[in-house]
Amino acid sequence: MEQNPGSADASPDLGVQLGPLRLKNPVMSASGTFGYGEEYSSFLDLRRLGAVVVKGISLTPRAGNPPPRLVETPAGMLNAIGLENVGVERFLSIKLPFLRDLGVPVIVNIFGNTIEEYGELAARLEGAPGIAAIEINVSCPNVKKGGMVFGTDPAMTSKVVEAVRRATVLPVITKLTPNVTSISEIAKAARGAGSDLISCINTVAAMAVDIFSRRPRLANIFGGLSGPAVKPVALRCVYEVVRAVDCPVIGIGGIMSATDALEFLLIGACAVQVGTANFINPASTVEIIEGIERFLKVEGITDINSYIGSLDTGCLFPFADDSCAVIESEIL
């Protein structure tokens, strides 16, 4: 690990290379939690982010699910928004111009109900100025296969990625669902089909009920669990995927602080996406960037890439002592 204790005042290099993507720092927003970027522009300087990932885009506008569609849970949140969005044409004409002027990489998350829809979406986005990459949401049901979720089957995942890969020269990121038996097998299928990067995890399938009304707390009954409750699951998934594929991995799931982000970087994620934290603190992404920078300075690390993937699994002890906990509370 590249360290230089004598240069504590120097700003460490936070730049990361994600395959064909170069980011000035490893922190980006997570799809579905940051709108189209402009909604957060009064709370933080969007230009400070490594990248902006917009909410999922479909071929045509979607109204989403009926309310209630958000429920707070212990250490987390359930959502059943239903992928509400403006559709690809309105995104390109109304939302993208604002993002383009930021000078920050814009990653467009896409989803479809058929393989053909994924390919058509990628083709519509191809060549649009200001788009840096496409992120494929494979946590959607395939209407031609009785509702089977694309991302729960390696063969179906491969077909979706292949369709997108044929339609675009943009970098392709495949966002994986944790609701599978082996996430590493899905990751290998996506990589084999041409995905440049992998991001994980999407939300965990869950539900909540009201004991008094004796009804589900979500109109959709089921929703996606996010927030601190899912971080241990996300860490395990990212750890497995990093070791299964030969491409950069973006960590997602329960990242609320710089400490959380650093945990994902430590196990090998090259970047992170911040989701639910944005609802609690709209400036969380920038505060996480600042916390990572402070940590690297204190540790004397001049290049974040020397920290990424540096987890030592050879010995379980000793853990950090109490003095380390004090330092953590002060800088992160």
C-alpha positions, -999 to +999 in steps of 0.1 A: +000+000+000+015+033-011+020+054+020+039+086+027+034+099+063+054+130+056+028+144+031-002+145+054-012+179+041-012+168+005-045+158-011-045+121-020-053+110-055-089+098-055-091+090-092-101+055-103-102+037-136-133+016-141-125-002-173-131+024-200-144+049-174-122+073-156-137+089-125-121+117-104-133+099-073-150+066-066-183+079-052-215+081-074-252+082-068-273+051-070-301+047-095-336+054-082-324+075-052-311+106-069-338+114-095-322+128-126-296+148-106-312+182-109-334+175-079-303+175-057-285+204-072-296+228-045-282+206-017-247+199-031-223+206-059-230+178-083-196+185-100-179+170-070-193+135-077-174+108-094-205+101-116-242+106-115-264+075-121-299+085-130-331+066-121-341+037-143-353+047-178-378+027-199-389+030-235-421+047-225-431+068-194-442+048-164-464+060-135-452+033-111-471+015-084-500+029-064-493+041-029-483+034-002-450+025-019-424+035+007-421+021+042-394+027+068-381-004+086-356-010+113-322+001+099-336+003+064-364+012+040-387-008+018-397+006-016-421-005-043-420+026-065-425+005-096-397+022-117-416+054-123-398+075-149-403+099-178-393+075-206-363+076-229-375+104-252-383+129-225-351+119-207-330+128-238-348+160-245-356+174-210-333+158-184-300+151-202-292+187-212-289+197-175-267+167-167-245+173-198-236+208-186-222+195-153-191+180-169-195+148-147-199+113-162-236+105-166-246+068-163-280+059-175-298+030-158-321+011-182-347-016-178-372-035-200-398-062-200-383-080-230-348-086-243-358-065-274-367-035-252-332-035-236-316-035-270-338-008-283-332+014-253-294+011-257-298+020-293-318+051-285-291+062-260-262+054-284-246+086-296-264+110-273-239+136-261-232+135-224-238+098-217-207+081-203-221+046-198-252+024-196-262+005-164-285-025-170-311-033-144-317-070-148-340-072-117-371-070-139-396-096-150-394-110-185-430-109-197-423-134-224-411-160-198-440-158-174-425-131-152-391-147-146-366-121-134-339-117-160-311-114-134-319-147-116-309-169-145-274-168-161-287-176-196-313-148-195-287-123-181-264-132-209-291-125-235-299-091-221-263-081-219-257-094-254-286-073-268-273-042-251-237-049-262-248-052-298-267-019-297-240+004-282-203+011-280-208+028-246-194+011-216-219-014-202-225-020-165-247-049-153-264-043-120-271-076-102-299-086-079-289-104-046-321-125-048-302-155-063-285-186-051-251-177-066-245-141-075-210-150-088-225-172-115-248-144-127-217-120-126-197-144-148-226-147-172-228-109-176-191-105-180-190-133-206-217-117-226-198-084-229-204-064-197-175-040-190-183-036-153-205-052-127-225-033-100-241-049-070-263-052-052-298-041-060-324-042-032-332-073-013-368-087-017-388-081+015-422-072+029-438-055+060-472-059+075-494-039+099-507-060+129-536-036+135-551-033+100-539-068+092-528-056+058-494-053+040-478-020+045-470-017+008-498-017-018-476-040-039-471-063-008-435-069-017-408-043-020-370-039-021-351-035+012-322-010+012-302+009+038-278-002+066-297-035+071-285-048+038-248-038+040-235-071+054-253-089+026-240-065+000-204-068+013-206-106+010-220-103-026-194-078-037-166-099-022-177-129-041-182-111-074-148-093-072-132-128-071-154-142-098-149-117-127-120-100-143-135-065-145-141-036-121-169-040-096-190-012-082-202-017-046-238-008-036-258-015-004-262+003+029-235+029+023-243+057+047-208+070+056-172+072+045-165+042+067-191+021+048-177+032+015-141+023+026-153-012+036-164-018+000-132-004-014-112-025+010-127-058-002-120-049-039-148-027-052-133+000-074-161+025-067-193+028-048-229+040-053-248+058-025-285+052-024-308+054+007-284+078+024-295+105+000-330+105+014-317+111+050-290+135+041-291+149+005-254+159+008-242+125+019-223+117-013-201+147-010-196+141+027-185+106+020-160+118-006-146+142+020-145+115+047-126+092+024-101+119+017-096+126+054-090+089+061-064+086+034-046+116+047-045+103+082-033+069+070-006+085+048-021+069+017-014+091-014-033+070-040-067+054-032-059+026-057-033+012-033-061+008-007-086-008-030-086-046-026-060-045+002-081-067+026-059-091+046-078-124+051-047-142+064-053-135+101-085-126+120-067-109+149-058-084+161-086-060+155-082-023+156-078-010+191-098+017+209-075+045+197-085+036+161-122+039+170-115+075+183-097+084+151-126+070+131-151+090+149-131+122+143-123+119+106-152+099+092 
